[in-house]
Amino acid sequence: MRATLSKDSTALALGVEEVAAELTLRGVEVGYTGSFGLHWAEPLLQLSEHGELWTFKNASSQSVSQILDSVSRDSGPTTCEHYLGPIEEESYFRNQTRLVFDRAGFHSPLQLPDFKLLDKLLDTEPSEIIEHIETSGLRGRGGAGFPAHIKWRTVADTESDQKYIACNADEGDSGTFSDRMLMEADPFKLIAGMIVAGYATGSTKGIIYLRSEYPVALEWLSQAIEISYTNNLLGTDIRGSGFHFDMEIFVGAGAYICGEETSMLESLEGKRGQIRFKPPVPAVAGLFGKPTLVHNVITLASVPGIFAIGAEEYASLGVGASTGTMPFQLSGNVKRGGLIEIPFGASVRTLIEEFGHGTLSGRPLRTVQIGGPLGAYLSERELDTPLTYEDMASIDAGVGHGGIVVFDDTVDLRQQAEFAFEFCELESCGKCTPCRIGSVRGKELMRRFGKETDIRTIQLVDDLCEVMEQASLCQMGSMTPIPVRSAMQRFPEDFR
């Protein structure tokens, strides 16, 4: 009998190594895959024997005996409380459209993909590849939703003796984990996307800026890059195409602000992570002053899927200018948290109710925060808003990195607004006054509510938010008012 277990950070935190040790003691061969994204079911155990495959949820070292006994019974494992059934038939997985995470969970993270698609792309004119990216409508999945082809074409058209692909894997937003999960489940998808981007833009060096809190991703990525060099997927004359592309990993030092692209570039150059003035944009003068294509992990990992199904087919997924699929991440007070890759257009309520099955506490849902710690809090009536860049913008919210954090009716929105200011205070690079000082004054104002609240306090908060929005150098300061304003406007009772 053979067992496969996910060895990503979530499963490791939930004791998957103890499960593996117990299985090994009982004579079961253990192998590892990436995660399917059903974090509510981890550690997720698959047993196979004589062509049969059984899947079990929430395995533990104590339940291994029960699980193994259920497989050996004549009645089969269906009566075991941990039995999940085939992954493909589980509604949480079945109702997704997986293009980025199509291999996640099914294979070892170090299993090489088929090279045929990459060989074909390396035999295609670079300008034609960029045209396909434009046709697909791919937009940056890191938060801003900027059209990818504009960056690609700018880098390609800018003359330089050296160009770079900089992958922003500094996934610091609370409630987000899709970048981590992809790097721990299918690192070759990211590597392939960076190779294609490098070939299309004339870049010969790729750097992955990885957050220091991701040691498991670092382990898988490092091995995958080494295997890629061994198999001529990286290095000189890739696959006989004449194209040269090198790749390395740079581990950050825990600064949230380095998730902003120019601050990340400063860090890569060995400087303090601080915001750069724009222009020039990184696509013209980025790393070491050279043209640099900056994307996050999911944006680059979306590239192979675009060419696998065709740019037109990819563009047909989603709604309007929000094309393709997006890996949304569901967490917080929710029964079934995890990763859900679906086309743009589903509602927030669909994710929470049909995938998440409501709150974990069983209490009524009060709000969700979408887009990380600087994202908006939504009211119950806004949960039916389609998840597209345009529809979210119409209610002063954003898709961000796709993180959705659920709160029940015990949440205090005044505390959450105070946290937004405090978060900005702690994570600001300090370069501009509105962000550096405004965050401190905002935290102080939030603490007035419930003590001496009057119209003047509310006006001061409003004025402060306007200054931060209009005068901050980057989105750290300009976006901090988003959770504050949304909390005060949608839940005014918490500020009386």
PAKOL-12364 format. One line per 3 residues: their letters; for each residue z, x, y of C-alpha. Coordinates in steps of 0.2 Angstrom, whole numbers, plus 5000, padded with zeros to 4 digits. Layout:
<pts>
a	Z X Y ~ ...
</pts>
This chain:
<pts>
mra	5000 5000 5000 ~ 4996 5006 5018 ~ 5004 5001 5034
tls	4998 5003 5052 ~ 5009 5002 5067 ~ 5006 5003 5086
kds	5012 5020 5093 ~ 5011 5015 5111 ~ 5025 5016 5123
tal	5030 4997 5121 ~ 5031 4999 5102 ~ 5041 5015 5103
alg	5053 5008 5115 ~ 5056 4994 5102 ~ 5060 5005 5088
vee	5043 5007 5079 ~ 5048 5025 5073 ~ 5063 5018 5064
vaa	5051 5005 5055 ~ 5039 5019 5050 ~ 5053 5029 5043
elt	5059 5015 5033 ~ 5042 5011 5026 ~ 5039 5029 5021
lrg	5056 5029 5012 ~ 5049 5015 5002 ~ 5033 5024 4997
vev	5022 5015 5010 ~ 5008 5026 5018 ~ 5010 5024 5037
gyt	4996 5026 5050 ~ 4995 5023 5069 ~ 4984 5013 5080
gsf	4984 5008 5098 ~ 4992 4992 5104 ~ 4983 4975 5103
glh	4992 4970 5118 ~ 5003 4957 5110 ~ 5019 4965 5117
wae	5029 4950 5113 ~ 5026 4953 5094 ~ 5029 4972 5094
pll	5033 4981 5084 ~ 5018 4974 5075 ~ 5015 4979 5057
qls	5000 4977 5047 ~ 5000 4980 5028 ~ 4985 4982 5018
ehg	4982 4983 4999 ~ 4967 4979 4987 ~ 4957 4972 5002
elw	4971 4961 5008 ~ 4978 4962 5026 ~ 4994 4954 5032
tfk	5001 4955 5049 ~ 5019 4954 5054 ~ 5028 4952 5071
nas	5044 4960 5078 ~ 5046 4971 5063 ~ 5062 4981 5062
sqs	5070 4994 5050 ~ 5081 4980 5044 ~ 5067 4968 5041
vsq	5055 4980 5031 ~ 5063 4975 5014 ~ 5060 4956 5018
ild	5043 4959 5023 ~ 5038 4970 5008 ~ 5046 4957 4996
svs	5036 4943 5004 ~ 5020 4952 5001 ~ 5024 4954 4982
rds	5028 4936 4980 ~ 5016 4925 4971 ~ 5017 4912 4986
gpt	5012 4926 4998 ~ 5020 4931 5014 ~ 5017 4915 5024
tce	5035 4909 5022 ~ 5041 4925 5029 ~ 5048 4923 5047
hyl	5039 4938 5053 ~ 5022 4933 5046 ~ 5009 4932 5060
gpi	4993 4929 5051 ~ 4976 4937 5055 ~ 4976 4945 5073
eee	4959 4938 5076 ~ 4965 4920 5073 ~ 4981 4922 5084
syf	4977 4911 5099 ~ 4984 4924 5111 ~ 4971 4936 5105
rnq	4957 4924 5100 ~ 4955 4917 5117 ~ 4952 4933 5126
trl	4935 4942 5130 ~ 4938 4960 5126 ~ 4925 4973 5133
vfd	4937 4986 5139 ~ 4950 4984 5125 ~ 4938 4979 5111
rag	4944 4994 5100 ~ 4962 4994 5105 ~ 4973 4991 5090
fhs	4959 4991 5077 ~ 4958 5010 5076 ~ 4967 5026 5079
plq	4967 5032 5097 ~ 4959 5048 5091 ~ 4945 5040 5082
lpd	4928 5045 5090 ~ 4917 5031 5095 ~ 4898 5029 5091
fkl	4888 5041 5102 ~ 4872 5031 5102 ~ 4875 5023 5119
ldk	4881 5039 5127 ~ 4865 5048 5121 ~ 4854 5034 5128
lld	4863 5034 5145 ~ 4862 5053 5146 ~ 4843 5051 5144
tep	4842 5039 5158 ~ 4838 5042 5176 ~ 4855 5044 5186
sei	4848 5032 5199 ~ 4844 5019 5186 ~ 4862 5019 5180
ieh	4869 5016 5197 ~ 4856 5002 5199 ~ 4864 4994 5183
iet	4881 4996 5190 ~ 4876 4987 5206 ~ 4868 4973 5195
sgl	4884 4971 5185 ~ 4894 4968 5201 ~ 4908 4979 5195
rgr	4922 4981 5208 ~ 4936 4993 5208 ~ 4950 4986 5197
gga	4964 4996 5206 ~ 4968 4983 5219 ~ 4955 4983 5233
gfp	4940 4976 5223 ~ 4928 4987 5232 ~ 4910 4987 5225
ahi	4909 5002 5213 ~ 4890 5005 5216 ~ 4893 5009 5234
kwr	4905 5023 5230 ~ 4893 5029 5216 ~ 4878 5030 5227
tva	4887 5038 5242 ~ 4893 5052 5230 ~ 4876 5054 5223
dte	4867 5054 5240 ~ 4879 5067 5248 ~ 4873 5085 5246
sdq	4886 5097 5239 ~ 4887 5112 5228 ~ 4902 5103 5219
kyi	4906 5085 5216 ~ 4921 5077 5207 ~ 4926 5062 5197
acn	4945 5058 5201 ~ 4953 5046 5189 ~ 4968 5038 5197
ade	4980 5035 5182 ~ 4995 5034 5193 ~ 4999 5016 5188
gds	5015 5013 5198 ~ 5015 4994 5202 ~ 5029 4985 5193
gtf	5022 4973 5180 ~ 5006 4983 5177 ~ 5002 4993 5161
sdr	4984 4991 5157 ~ 4980 5009 5162 ~ 4994 5015 5151
mlm	4989 5004 5136 ~ 4970 5009 5137 ~ 4975 5028 5137
ead	4987 5026 5123 ~ 4975 5015 5113 ~ 4957 5021 5116
pfk	4956 5036 5127 ~ 4938 5039 5123 ~ 4933 5024 5132
lia	4940 5032 5148 ~ 4932 5049 5144 ~ 4915 5040 5141
gmi	4916 5031 5157 ~ 4920 5047 5167 ~ 4905 5056 5159
vag	4893 5042 5163 ~ 4900 5042 5181 ~ 4898 5061 5182
yat	4880 5061 5176 ~ 4875 5047 5188 ~ 4883 5055 5203
gst	4879 5073 5199 ~ 4898 5077 5197 ~ 4902 5091 5184
kgi	4921 5090 5185 ~ 4933 5076 5180 ~ 4951 5075 5184
iyl	4964 5062 5177 ~ 4979 5061 5189 ~ 4992 5054 5177
rse	5009 5048 5182 ~ 5023 5058 5175 ~ 5032 5043 5167
ypv	5018 5042 5154 ~ 5022 5055 5141 ~ 5014 5046 5127
ale	4998 5043 5136 ~ 4998 5062 5140 ~ 4999 5066 5122
wls	4985 5055 5116 ~ 4974 5059 5131 ~ 4976 5078 5129
qai	4972 5077 5110 ~ 4957 5066 5114 ~ 4950 5078 5127
eis	4952 5092 5115 ~ 4943 5083 5101 ~ 4929 5079 5114
ytn	4926 5097 5118 ~ 4926 5101 5099 ~ 4912 5087 5097
nll	4902 5092 5112 ~ 4907 5076 5121 ~ 4913 5087 5135
gtd	4908 5105 5141 ~ 4891 5113 5142 ~ 4875 5104 5137
irg	4884 5088 5132 ~ 4875 5081 5116 ~ 4860 5091 5120
sgf	4856 5082 5137 ~ 4858 5098 5148 ~ 4872 5089 5157
hfd	4888 5099 5159 ~ 4905 5090 5162 ~ 4922 5097 5161
mei	4939 5087 5161 ~ 4957 5090 5164 ~ 4973 5081 5166
fvg	4984 5083 5182 ~ 5002 5076 5180 ~ 5010 5069 5195
aga	5028 5070 5201 ~ 5033 5052 5202 ~ 5028 5048 5220
yic	5022 5029 5221 ~ 5012 5034 5237 ~ 5000 5045 5226
gee	4993 5029 5219 ~ 4984 5028 5236 ~ 4967 5038 5234
tsm	4969 5050 5248 ~ 4987 5054 5245 ~ 4982 5057 5227
les	4969 5070 5233 ~ 4982 5079 5243 ~ 4993 5080 5228
leg	4979 5087 5218 ~ 4976 5100 5231 ~ 4994 5106 5229
krg	5000 5098 5245 ~ 5013 5085 5249 ~ 5007 5067 5244
qir	5003 5060 5261 ~ 4989 5049 5268 ~ 4974 5056 5275
fkp	4965 5048 5290 ~ 4948 5040 5287 ~ 4934 5043 5290
pvp	4928 5054 5281 ~ 4930 5044 5265 ~ 4933 5053 5248
ava	4915 5049 5243 ~ 4909 5060 5257 ~ 4923 5073 5258
glf	4937 5071 5245 ~ 4945 5084 5234 ~ 4944 5101 5242
gkp	4932 5093 5255 ~ 4919 5089 5242 ~ 4911 5072 5237
tlv	4923 5063 5225 ~ 4921 5047 5216 ~ 4939 5040 5215
hnv	4942 5025 5202 ~ 4957 5019 5192 ~ 4957 5019 5173
itl	4951 5002 5170 ~ 4936 5003 5182 ~ 4930 5018 5173
asv	4934 5011 5156 ~ 4923 4996 5161 ~ 4907 5006 5162
pgi	4904 5008 5143 ~ 4906 4989 5141 ~ 4893 4985 5155
fai	4880 4995 5146 ~ 4885 4989 5129 ~ 4881 4971 5133
gae	4869 4974 5148 ~ 4872 4973 5167 ~ 4865 4955 5168
eya	4876 4949 5154 ~ 4891 4957 5162 ~ 4887 4949 5179
slg	4886 4932 5171 ~ 4905 4933 5166 ~ 4917 4928 5179
vga	4914 4918 5195 ~ 4903 4923 5210 ~ 4906 4940 5216
stg	4921 4942 5204 ~ 4911 4948 5189 ~ 4915 4954 5172
tmp	4932 4954 5163 ~ 4949 4959 5170 ~ 4964 4964 5159
fql	4978 4954 5166 ~ 4996 4959 5162 ~ 5009 4946 5160
sgn	5028 4951 5161 ~ 5045 4946 5168 ~ 5053 4930 5163
vkr	5040 4925 5150 ~ 5040 4921 5132 ~ 5025 4930 5127
ggl	5021 4945 5138 ~ 5007 4957 5136 ~ 4989 4961 5140
iei	4976 4947 5142 ~ 4958 4952 5145 ~ 4947 4937 5151
pfg	4933 4934 5163 ~ 4938 4931 5181 ~ 4940 4912 5185
asv	4955 4907 5174 ~ 4970 4900 5183 ~ 4987 4908 5185
rtl	4994 4893 5176 ~ 4982 4896 5161 ~ 4989 4913 5158
iee	5007 4908 5160 ~ 5007 4892 5150 ~ 4993 4895 5137
fgh	4996 4913 5134 ~ 5014 4916 5140 ~ 5021 4900 5133
gtl	5032 4897 5149 ~ 5048 4906 5154 ~ 5059 4916 5141
sgr	5074 4908 5148 ~ 5068 4890 5146 ~ 5072 4886 5164
plr	5059 4879 5176 ~ 5046 4892 5183 ~ 5048 4894 5201
tvq	5036 4908 5206 ~ 5025 4922 5201 ~ 5021 4938 5210
igg	5004 4944 5208 ~ 4997 4961 5212 ~ 5012 4972 5210
plg	5028 4975 5222 ~ 5017 4972 5237 ~ 5009 4956 5230
ayl	5012 4938 5236 ~ 5024 4926 5228 ~ 5015 4910 5224
ser	5022 4892 5224 ~ 5020 4880 5210 ~ 5006 4871 5217
eld	4996 4887 5219 ~ 4997 4891 5201 ~ 4980 4882 5198
tpl	4971 4894 5210 ~ 4957 4903 5200 ~ 4960 4921 5197
tye	4945 4929 5207 ~ 4946 4940 5222 ~ 4939 4927 5234
dma	4951 4912 5228 ~ 4966 4923 5229 ~ 4961 4929 5246
sid	4960 4911 5252 ~ 4979 4909 5249 ~ 4983 4926 5256
agv	4986 4934 5239 ~ 4976 4946 5229 ~ 4972 4951 5211
ghg	4978 4968 5213 ~ 4979 4978 5197 ~ 4981 4962 5188
giv	5000 4962 5186 ~ 5008 4945 5185 ~ 5027 4944 5185
vfd	5035 4927 5181 ~ 5052 4921 5189 ~ 5062 4905 5184
dtv	5072 4894 5196 ~ 5086 4906 5197 ~ 5077 4919 5208
dlr	5082 4922 5226 ~ 5067 4925 5236 ~ 5077 4932 5251
qqa	5083 4946 5239 ~ 5065 4949 5234 ~ 5059 4950 5252
efa	5073 4962 5255 ~ 5067 4972 5240 ~ 5049 4973 5247
fef	5055 4982 5262 ~ 5067 4993 5253 ~ 5053 4998 5241
cel	5042 5003 5256 ~ 5057 5013 5263 ~ 5059 5023 5247
esc	5041 5026 5243 ~ 5034 5028 5260 ~ 5026 5045 5263
gkc	5033 5045 5281 ~ 5018 5049 5290 ~ 5017 5034 5301
tpc	5030 5025 5311 ~ 5027 5007 5307 ~ 5029 5011 5288
rig	5043 5023 5289 ~ 5054 5014 5302 ~ 5047 4996 5300
svr	5053 4996 5282 ~ 5071 5000 5287 ~ 5072 4988 5301
gke	5064 4975 5289 ~ 5078 4978 5276 ~ 5091 4976 5289
lmr	5084 4959 5296 ~ 5083 4952 5278 ~ 5102 4955 5276
rfg	5105 4944 5292 ~ 5099 4929 5283 ~ 5113 4918 5277
ket	5125 4926 5290 ~ 5118 4923 5307 ~ 5101 4916 5304
dir	5092 4909 5319 ~ 5074 4907 5326 ~ 5076 4924 5334
tiq	5078 4933 5317 ~ 5063 4924 5310 ~ 5053 4929 5326
lvd	5058 4947 5324 ~ 5053 4948 5306 ~ 5036 4940 5311
dlc	5033 4953 5325 ~ 5038 4967 5313 ~ 5026 4961 5300
evm	5012 4960 5312 ~ 5015 4978 5318 ~ 5016 4985 5300
eqa	5000 4975 5296 ~ 4990 4981 5311 ~ 4997 4999 5314
slc	5001 5007 5297 ~ 4989 5021 5291 ~ 4987 5014 5273
qmg	4990 4999 5263 ~ 5008 5004 5259 ~ 5014 4999 5276
smt	5001 4986 5279 ~ 5004 4976 5263 ~ 5023 4976 5263
pip	5023 4960 5274 ~ 5013 4951 5260 ~ 5028 4948 5249
vrs	5039 4945 5264 ~ 5028 4932 5272 ~ 5024 4923 5256
amq	5042 4922 5252 ~ 5047 4915 5269 ~ 5033 4903 5271
rfp	5033 4896 5253 ~ 5052 4896 5250 ~ 5060 4894 5267
edf	5076 4886 5259 ~ 5081 4903 5253 ~ 5081 4910 5271
r	5093 4897 5278
</pts>
